[in-house]
Amino acid sequence: MNTIRRIATLILTLCAFGLATAQDSPPESPAPWWKLLVPNDMLSLSLSPDGTQVVGMGYHLAGAMVILIDVRTMKARRLISPERIKKYGGYTRSPRRVRWIGNELLAVDFNDLESESVDLDGKKVAELGESFIGTFTEQGEKADWVLAYSDIKSGTIARVNARTGEKAKFKISLPGRLVDWAFDAGGALRAVTMMDTAFWSDTTKVSNWYRASETSSWQLLEETSITQEHMEPLYAPPEPNTLVVASRQGRDTTAIFRYDVLQHKTVELMAAHATEDIVGVSGLDQEVFRRVSTAGLKRRTFWFDERWASLQATVDAAIPARTNVLSGEPLGRVLVFSYSDVDPGRWFLLDADSMTLKQIAEVAPLVKPESMRPVQVLTYTSTDGLRIPAYLTLPSESREPAPLIVLIHGGPQSRDSWSWDQEVQILAMNGYAVFQPQFRGSTGFGKAFEEAGYGQWGLAMQDDITAGVHYLIDQKIADPARICILGASYGGYAALWGVIKTPKLYKCGISMAGVTDVADMLEDWSDRNGDAMIREIQRKRIGSVNEGRDRFDLVSPVKHAAEVEVPLLIMHGALDRRVPIAHSKNMVHALSEAGKNYEWVTFPRMGHGFEYVADSKYYYTRVLSFLNHYIGPQVAGTPEAMASSPNH
């Protein structure tokens, strides 16, 4: 069947599910924004090796549950549900991940650091350890053996018989904690990455080791500081003295190399992208790439298998403007996970022989893609000429300048992505354009871009954000009289510092769990500072207080509260251990002393993120009320409409 006919067949099938014709149908009235806060129905799905069953994680009122679907009958049944356990004062034991071991056996990780193999009736077969890692490639009797963590904290791994529970721990006897590894096709452990922190100093070394066989001695390949680039071993091919590794040593983006263990260097570039990091690779255990994935502004997959490449092209043509992730057997059944900027995702089962496609589940049925707003990707130039990637979501098709929310991600060594985002969509459906700049220091755009953010809290990183806002004003996209900056964690810091550094640019600012004192952040009682490795990384990326507090005080919002000229909404979780609530309390005190206009909200049962829907509802109710009062929406979300929004 040629490609055109295959595409036509798929399109005809998809019409039955409303995807191919959604853009031609009149949009439905959007659901109230708080309905987007309902937990996802389905969390994950995966296809059995023989393509006859699909297993997945679904939402349950008390947690998550494991669901099995027979693809021949499309009947679903629940295998494992949350269970109330009375010991240790009582807790709810809930599955958190499920993976296939074979056609008749599953590995289930639970939230109490226990992992079990279970049969297709949900009955426990054997204990695997604390967390399942994966299967080996062996066939026959060896197929029952899997890899699992015996102790996640120490990095101890073991071979485990998934049917009997018999364990064989790996005796590595090298200094430090195991963090990465590579096996050969026979399941022998051939390379490891160890991380070792000196007891009396905040210095962590990363070392890579290799051995010719499981009975050979370990050979040191390289040793680096935790703050330097180091390679990640992926696979030991049949060629002697050879490894396949992922690394960006000597280049800007992460690539796949062949590494010579005798010469201690990479000798062949196997797969790379000039501007995007490779974030996934498969097929190495079959001695050939099956595919690699990259993460630029949009995630992309590159197939090296002609059958898969053809199938991917066919699916992408039939379901355009989406990211379609394929798994299974290209000549049999294929599971397609399809998501986009307006859809959290849905799963289809594709019969590669008949080219029929059936939708079997949705991530969030209450999210109607036709009612969501599309997310644009763009780049702009910062003040020093650096090109900055970004995302932009407009509240309507109107060409009039819109009120703008500058939404800053946390981290800051993190990033946003082109996918459905709850916060973005809630803001957009309430009448606000949403701008998400991926300022220098953000990850996924290469080493040079990430390192350009080192030591730049409040400086060039903030200038990147400012340049993006000016770009949108110049392009007549943003209404310069109605711009507010919002963020959480580092984003909360950037929101506070933005209204101080550029007081005429913003009409208001919103900080959720924001850092307010950079020097204090490097010394406080947060969970970050309790880890020597993270302390060393922070010194590299941010700086050291020993070099002087003055330079941190220059960019710390709490030290400049008297300079705030616009209203602020400051919120924080009382149980936050990542950014202790003292940061916001001190800022509120300083604002009060200076007689500034602010609102202060605490969440008594929340840490560094939302766990309860009620807290999320209250957060967005306060945010939207604040925005409506100080800058006002473009189309929806008027003060009258907000009067009917849910209360805490």
C-alpha positions in Angstrom: 0.0 0.0 0.0 1.6 3.3 -1.0 1.9 6.2 1.4 -0.9 8.3 -0.2 -3.3 5.4 0.2 -2.2 4.8 3.7 -2.7 8.4 4.7 -6.2 8.4 3.1 -7.1 5.3 5.0 -6.0 6.9 8.3 -7.8 10.1 7.6 -11.1 8.3 6.9 -10.7 6.4 10.2 -9.8 9.5 12.2 -12.9 11.4 11.1 -14.9 9.0 13.3 -13.0 10.4 16.2 -13.4 14.0 15.3 -9.7 14.8 15.0 -9.3 15.3 11.3 -12.4 17.6 11.1 -12.2 19.4 14.4 -10.9 22.6 12.7 -13.9 22.6 10.4 -16.4 22.4 13.3 -17.7 25.4 15.2 -15.8 25.6 18.5 -17.7 24.6 21.6 -18.2 27.0 24.5 -15.2 26.7 26.7 -15.7 24.9 30.0 -15.3 26.9 33.2 -11.5 27.2 33.8 -11.7 25.3 37.1 -12.7 22.1 35.2 -9.2 22.1 33.8 -7.9 21.4 37.3 -9.6 17.9 37.5 -6.9 15.2 37.7 -6.1 13.4 34.5 -8.1 10.3 33.7 -5.2 8.4 32.3 -1.5 8.9 33.2 0.2 6.4 30.9 -0.4 3.5 28.5 2.0 0.9 27.0 1.6 -2.0 24.6 2.5 -5.6 25.5 5.4 -7.1 23.4 2.9 -9.3 21.5 0.5 -6.4 20.9 -2.5 -8.0 22.5 -2.8 -6.0 25.8 -2.4 -2.4 26.8 -1.6 -1.6 30.4 -1.9 1.9 31.9 -2.1 4.1 35.0 -5.4 5.8 35.6 -6.6 8.3 38.2 -8.5 7.1 41.3 -10.0 9.2 44.0 -7.5 7.9 46.5 -4.5 7.9 44.1 -3.7 5.9 41.0 -4.7 2.5 39.7 -3.4 0.0 37.1 -5.8 -0.8 34.2 -5.5 -3.5 31.6 -7.1 -3.3 28.2 -7.6 -6.4 25.9 -7.1 -4.8 22.4 -9.1 -7.6 20.7 -12.2 -6.9 22.7 -11.3 -3.3 23.9 -12.6 -4.4 27.3 -10.8 -2.7 30.3 -10.4 -4.1 33.8 -8.8 -2.7 36.9 -5.9 -4.7 38.2 -4.6 -2.7 41.2 -6.3 0.0 43.2 -5.0 2.2 46.1 -5.1 0.4 49.4 -5.2 1.8 52.9 -2.4 0.4 55.0 -2.6 0.6 58.8 1.0 0.3 59.8 3.4 3.3 60.3 0.4 5.3 61.5 -1.6 4.6 58.3 -1.1 5.6 54.7 -2.5 4.9 51.3 -0.4 2.6 49.2 -0.9 3.4 45.5 0.8 2.3 42.3 2.9 5.0 40.7 4.3 3.3 37.6 3.7 0.1 35.6 5.9 -1.5 32.9 5.9 -4.7 30.9 8.3 -7.5 31.8 6.9 -10.0 29.3 3.5 -10.7 27.7 2.1 -12.2 31.0 4.1 -10.3 33.6 4.1 -6.6 34.8 6.4 -4.6 37.0 4.6 -2.2 39.3 6.3 0.5 41.4 4.4 1.7 44.5 4.6 5.0 46.4 6.1 3.3 49.5 9.4 2.4 47.8 8.4 -1.1 46.9 8.3 -2.7 43.4 6.6 -6.0 42.6 6.0 -8.2 39.6 2.4 -9.0 39.1 0.4 -11.2 36.7 -2.4 -10.2 34.5 -4.9 -10.6 37.3 -3.0 -8.1 39.4 -1.7 -10.7 41.8 1.7 -10.3 43.3 4.3 -12.7 41.9 7.6 -11.5 43.4 9.3 -8.6 45.1 11.7 -6.8 42.8 13.2 -4.1 45.1 12.6 -0.4 45.6 12.1 0.5 41.9 12.0 -1.4 38.6 14.6 -0.2 36.0 14.1 -2.4 33.0 14.5 -5.8 31.2 17.5 -7.4 29.6 17.6 -8.6 26.0 18.1 -12.3 26.8 15.7 -14.9 25.7 14.6 -18.3 27.2 15.3 -18.8 30.9 17.2 -15.5 31.3 14.1 -13.5 30.1 12.7 -13.7 33.6 15.6 -11.6 35.0 15.2 -7.9 35.3 17.1 -4.9 36.6 15.9 -3.1 39.7 17.1 -0.8 42.4 17.7 -2.5 45.7 18.4 0.9 47.3 17.8 4.1 45.3 19.6 6.4 47.8 22.8 4.5 47.5 22.4 3.6 43.9 22.5 -0.1 44.5 21.1 -2.2 41.6 20.5 -5.9 41.2 19.4 -8.6 38.8 16.1 -10.0 40.0 14.2 -13.0 38.9 10.7 -11.6 38.3 9.1 -14.9 38.9 10.9 -16.1 42.0 12.3 -12.9 43.6 15.8 -14.3 43.6 18.3 -11.4 43.6 21.9 -11.1 42.5 23.4 -7.7 43.5 26.1 -6.2 41.5 29.4 -5.9 43.5 31.0 -2.9 42.0 33.4 -2.0 44.8 34.2 1.5 43.5 34.1 4.8 45.5 30.9 6.7 45.5 27.3 6.2 44.4 26.3 4.5 41.2 24.4 6.9 38.9 24.7 5.5 35.4 25.6 2.2 33.7 25.9 0.3 30.5 25.4 -3.4 29.7 26.4 -5.5 26.7 24.0 -7.7 24.7 24.4 -10.6 27.1 23.3 -8.5 30.1 26.8 -8.1 31.6 27.5 -4.8 33.4 30.4 -3.3 31.5 30.5 0.4 32.4 29.5 2.6 35.3 29.4 6.2 36.3 30.1 6.9 40.0 29.5 10.1 42.0 31.6 10.6 45.1 31.4 13.5 47.6 34.3 14.3 49.9 33.3 14.1 53.5 35.0 17.2 54.7 34.4 19.5 51.7 31.7 20.3 49.3 33.4 18.7 46.3 31.9 16.0 44.3 33.8 13.9 41.7 32.2 12.1 38.8 34.1 9.1 37.4 33.5 6.7 34.5 34.8 3.1 34.6 34.9 0.2 32.2 35.7 -3.5 32.3 36.1 -6.0 29.6 33.9 -8.6 31.3 32.1 -9.0 34.6 35.1 -10.9 36.0 37.6 -8.2 34.8 39.0 -5.4 36.9 37.5 -1.9 36.6 39.5 0.6 34.5 39.2 4.4 35.1 38.3 6.2 31.9 37.8 9.8 33.2 37.2 11.8 36.4 35.7 15.2 36.5 34.1 17.7 38.9 30.3 17.6 39.2 30.3 21.1 37.6 32.1 19.9 34.5 30.8 18.0 31.5 31.0 14.2 31.7 29.9 11.4 29.4 27.1 9.0 30.1 27.7 5.3 29.1 24.8 3.9 27.1 25.8 0.5 25.7 28.8 -1.9 25.3 28.8 -3.2 21.7 30.6 -6.4 20.7 33.7 -4.6 19.5 36.4 -4.9 22.2 37.4 -1.8 24.2 34.4 0.1 22.9 31.5 2.0 24.5 28.6 3.9 23.1 28.2 7.1 25.1 26.2 10.3 25.2 28.2 13.5 25.7 28.5 17.2 24.9 32.2 17.3 25.7 33.9 19.3 23.0 30.6 20.4 21.4 27.5 22.5 22.2 24.7 19.9 22.1 24.5 16.4 23.5 25.3 13.7 20.9 25.9 10.0 20.7 29.5 8.8 20.2 31.6 5.6 19.9 34.2 5.8 22.6 37.6 4.0 22.6 38.5 2.9 26.2 42.2 2.4 25.3 42.6 5.9 23.9 40.2 7.4 26.4 38.5 9.5 23.8 35.5 9.5 21.4 36.4 8.2 18.0 33.2 8.3 16.0 30.2 10.7 16.0 27.2 8.4 15.6 24.2 10.8 15.9 24.0 14.5 16.6 22.0 17.7 15.9 23.6 21.1 15.5 21.3 23.0 17.7 19.2 20.5 19.7 20.2 18.1 22.4 19.6 14.4 21.8 17.3 13.4 24.7 16.4 9.8 23.8 17.8 6.9 21.8 16.7 3.4 21.2 17.9 0.3 19.3 21.5 0.2 20.5 21.1 -3.3 21.9 20.3 -4.4 18.3 23.6 -2.9 17.1 21.8 -0.1 15.2 19.9 3.0 16.0 16.2 2.6 15.8 15.5 6.2 16.6 16.8 9.3 18.3 14.7 12.2 19.8 15.7 15.8 20.2 14.2 18.6 22.3 14.3 22.0 20.7 11.3 24.3 20.8 9.4 21.2 19.7 10.3 17.6 20.4 11.2 15.7 17.2 11.9 12.0 16.4 14.3 10.8 13.8 13.9 7.1 12.7 16.7 5.1 11.2 14.4 2.2 10.4 12.7 2.7 7.1 9.5 0.9 8.1 9.2 3.0 11.2 10.0 6.2 9.3 7.3 5.5 6.8 4.8 4.7 9.4 5.7 7.9 11.3 5.3 10.0 8.2 1.9 8.4 7.5 0.6 9.0 11.1 2.0 12.6 11.1 0.2 13.4 7.8 -3.1 11.9 9.1 -2.9 13.7 12.5 -1.1 17.0 11.7 0.0 19.7 14.0 0.6 17.2 16.8 3.5 15.3 18.3 2.9 11.6 17.6 4.9 9.1 19.6 4.9 5.5 18.2 5.7 2.2 19.9 5.1 -1.4 19.2 5.6 -3.5 16.1 5.6 -1.7 12.7 4.2 -4.8 11.0 1.7 -5.5 13.7 0.0 -3.3 16.3 1.4 0.1 17.1 0.4 2.4 20.1 0.3 6.0 19.2 0.4 8.7 21.9 -0.6 12.0 20.2 -0.4 15.3 22.0 -0.3 19.0 21.1 -0.4 22.5 22.5 -4.2 22.3 22.8 -4.5 18.7 23.8 -2.9 16.9 26.8 -2.9 13.8 24.8 -4.8 10.7 23.7 -3.8 7.2 22.7 -4.7 5.4 19.5 -4.2 1.7 18.6 -3.0 1.4 15.0 -3.3 -1.9 13.1 -0.3 -1.5 10.7 -1.7 -4.2 8.4 -5.2 -2.8 7.8 -4.2 0.8 8.7 -7.1 1.3 11.0 -6.8 3.5 14.0 -8.9 3.4 17.1 -8.8 5.8 20.0 -8.6 3.9 23.3 -8.0 6.6 25.9 -7.6 10.3 26.6 -5.4 12.0 29.2 -8.0 14.5 30.2 -11.5 14.2 28.6 -12.7 17.5 30.0 -10.1 19.4 28.0 -11.7 20.2 24.6 -8.9 20.9 22.1 -11.2 23.1 20.0 -11.7 25.4 23.0 -8.0 25.8 23.8 -5.6 28.4 22.4 -2.7 27.4 20.1 0.9 28.0 21.3 3.3 29.7 18.9 7.0 29.3 18.9 9.3 32.3 18.2 12.8 33.7 18.7 13.9 37.2 19.4 17.1 39.1 20.1 18.2 40.0 23.6 20.1 43.2 24.5 23.5 41.7 23.8 22.5 40.0 20.5 21.8 36.5 21.9 18.8 34.8 20.2 16.2 33.8 22.8 13.6 31.1 22.1 10.1 31.6 23.5 6.4 30.5 23.4 3.4 32.8 22.9 -0.2 32.1 23.4 -2.9 34.6 22.4 -6.3 34.8 24.0 -8.2 35.3 20.7 -7.8 35.9 16.9 -8.1 39.6 17.5 -5.2 41.7 16.0 -5.5 44.3 18.7 -2.7 44.4 21.3 -3.6 42.2 24.2 -3.0 42.4 27.9 0.1 40.3 28.5 1.2 37.9 31.2 4.9 37.3 31.3 5.1 33.7 32.7 8.6 32.8 33.9 9.5 29.1 34.5 11.3 27.9 37.6 14.7 26.3 37.9 16.2 28.4 36.4 18.0 25.3 34.9 14.7 24.1 33.4 12.5 25.0 30.5 8.9 25.2 29.1 7.8 23.0 26.2 5.4 22.9 23.3 2.6 21.0 25.0 -0.7 21.6 26.7 -0.1 23.7 29.8 -2.8 24.1 32.4 -1.7 27.5 33.6 -1.2 28.9 30.1 -4.6 27.8 29.0 -6.4 29.1 32.1 -4.8 32.5 31.6 -5.5 32.5 27.9 -9.2 31.4 28.2 -9.7 34.3 30.7 -8.5 36.9 28.2 -4.7 37.2 28.6 -1.9 36.7 26.2 0.8 34.5 27.7 4.5 34.9 27.0 7.1 32.3 28.1 10.7 33.4 27.4 13.3 30.7 27.5 15.9 33.1 28.9 19.6 32.2 28.9 20.3 29.5 31.5 17.3 27.5 30.3 18.1 23.9 29.4 17.7 22.0 26.1 19.2 24.6 23.8 22.8 23.7 24.1 25.7 24.1 26.6 26.7 27.7 25.6 23.1 28.9 26.0 22.8 27.3 29.4 26.2 28.5 30.7 25.4 32.0 29.5 23.1 32.2 32.4 25.7 31.3 35.1 26.1 34.2 37.6 23.3 36.1 35.9 20.5 36.2 38.4 18.9 39.6 38.0 21.3 40.6 35.3 21.4 39.2 31.7 18.8 36.6 32.5 16.4 39.3 33.5 17.4 41.4 30.5 16.4 38.5 28.2 12.9 38.7 29.7 12.7 42.4 29.3 13.9 42.3 25.7 11.1 39.8 24.9 8.4 42.1 26.4 9.7 45.0 24.4 9.7 42.8 21.2 6.0 42.0 21.8 5.2 45.7 22.3 7.0 46.7 19.2 5.2 44.0 17.2 1.8 45.4 18.5 1.1 42.1 20.2 1.2 43.3 23.8 -0.7 46.3 25.1 2.1 48.3 26.9 -0.4 49.6 29.4 -1.5 46.1 30.6 1.5 43.9 31.3 1.9 41.8 34.4 4.8 39.4 35.3 4.1 36.1 37.0 6.2 33.1 38.1 6.9 30.4 40.8 10.2 29.6 42.5 12.9 31.2 40.3 10.0 32.5 38.3 8.7 34.2 41.5 12.1 35.8 42.0 12.1 37.0 38.4 8.6 38.5 38.8 9.6 40.4 41.9 12.9 41.6 40.4 11.3 42.5 37.1 9.0 45.1 38.7 12.0 46.5 40.6 14.5 46.6 37.8 12.1 47.8 35.1 9.4 49.6 37.1 7.7 51.3 34.1 7.3 48.0 32.1 4.9 46.2 34.4 1.6 47.2 36.0 1.7 44.4 38.5 3.6 41.3 39.6 2.8 37.9 41.1 5.2 35.7 42.9 4.5 32.1 44.0 7.1 30.6 46.3 9.7 33.1 45.0 13.2 33.6 46.2 13.6 37.1 47.7 17.2 37.0 49.1 19.8 35.3 46.8 22.5 35.2 49.4 20.1 33.7 52.0 19.0 31.1 49.4 22.6 29.9 49.3 22.7 29.4 53.1 19.1 28.8 54.3 17.7 25.5 55.6 16.2 24.4 52.3 16.5 20.8 51.0 19.0 22.1 48.4 21.5 23.3 50.9 21.3 19.9 52.7 23.0 18.3 49.7 26.7 18.9 49.2 26.5 18.1 45.5 23.8 20.7 45.0 25.7 23.3 47.0 28.7 22.9 44.7 26.5 23.2 41.6 24.9 26.3 43.0 28.3 27.9 43.6 29.1 27.2 39.9 25.8 28.5 38.5 25.0 31.3 40.9 28.1 32.2 42.9 29.4 31.9 46.5 28.4 34.1 49.5 32.1 33.9 50.5 32.9 36.2 47.6 30.8 38.9 49.2 27.1 39.4 49.9 27.0 42.8 48.4 26.7 41.5 44.8 23.8 39.3 45.8 22.1 42.2 47.7 22.2 44.2 44.5 19.8 41.8 42.8 17.7 40.6 45.8 14.1 41.9 45.9 13.9 42.0 49.7 16.7 44.5 49.7 14.9 46.8 47.3 11.3 46.6 48.5 11.1 50.4 48.8 11.6 50.7 45.0 8.5 48.7 44.2 6.0 50.9 42.3 3.3 48.5 41.3 0.8 46.2 43.2 2.2 42.7 44.1 0.5 39.4 44.9 2.8 37.2 47.0 1.9 33.6 47.7 3.7 30.7 49.4 3.2 27.2 50.8 3.8 26.9 54.5 5.5 23.5 54.2 7.9 24.5 51.4 11.4 23.0 51.9 12.8 24.0 48.5 12.2 27.8 49.0 11.3 28.3 52.7 8.3 30.5 53.3 10.7 32.9 55.2 11.6 34.3 51.8 8.1 35.6 51.1 7.5 36.6 54.8 10.6 38.8 54.8 9.5 40.4 51.5 6.0 41.1 52.9 7.5 42.6 56.0 9.8 44.9 53.9 6.9 45.9 51.7 4.8 46.7 54.7 7.5 48.8 56.3 7.8 50.7 53.0 4.1 51.2 52.7 3.7 49.4 49.5 0.6 47.9 47.9 0.6 44.1 48.2 -1.6 41.0 48.8 -0.3 38.1 50.9 -1.6 34.5 50.6 -0.4 31.4 52.4 -1.3 27.8 51.7 -1.0 25.9 55.1 -0.8 22.4 53.7 1.3 23.0 50.6 5.0 22.5 49.9 6.8 23.6 46.8 4.0 22.8 44.5 0.3 22.0 44.4 -1.0 18.6 45.7 -4.7 19.5 46.3 -7.2 20.6 43.7 -8.8 23.0 46.3 -5.4 24.8 46.6 -5.1 25.1 42.9 -8.6 26.5 42.6 -7.9 29.1 45.2 -4.5 30.0 43.6 -6.1 30.7 40.2 -9.1 32.5 41.8 -6.7 34.9 43.5 -4.5 35.3 40.4 -7.4 36.0 38.0 -9.0 38.4 40.5 -5.7 40.3 40.9 -5.1 40.4 37.1 -8.7 41.5 36.3 -8.4 44.3 38.8 -5.1 45.7 37.7 -4.8 45.1 34.0 -8.1 43.5 32.8 -8.7 40.8 30.2 -9.1 41.2 26.5 -12.2 39.1 26.0 -13.3 36.6 28.8 -12.8 36.5 32.5 -14.5 39.9 33.3 -15.0 40.9 36.9 -18.7 39.9 36.5 -17.7 36.4 35.3 -15.3 36.1 38.2 -18.0 36.6 40.7 -19.2 33.1 39.9 -15.8 31.5 40.3 -15.3 28.9 43.0 -14.2 29.9 46.5 -11.5 28.2 48.5 
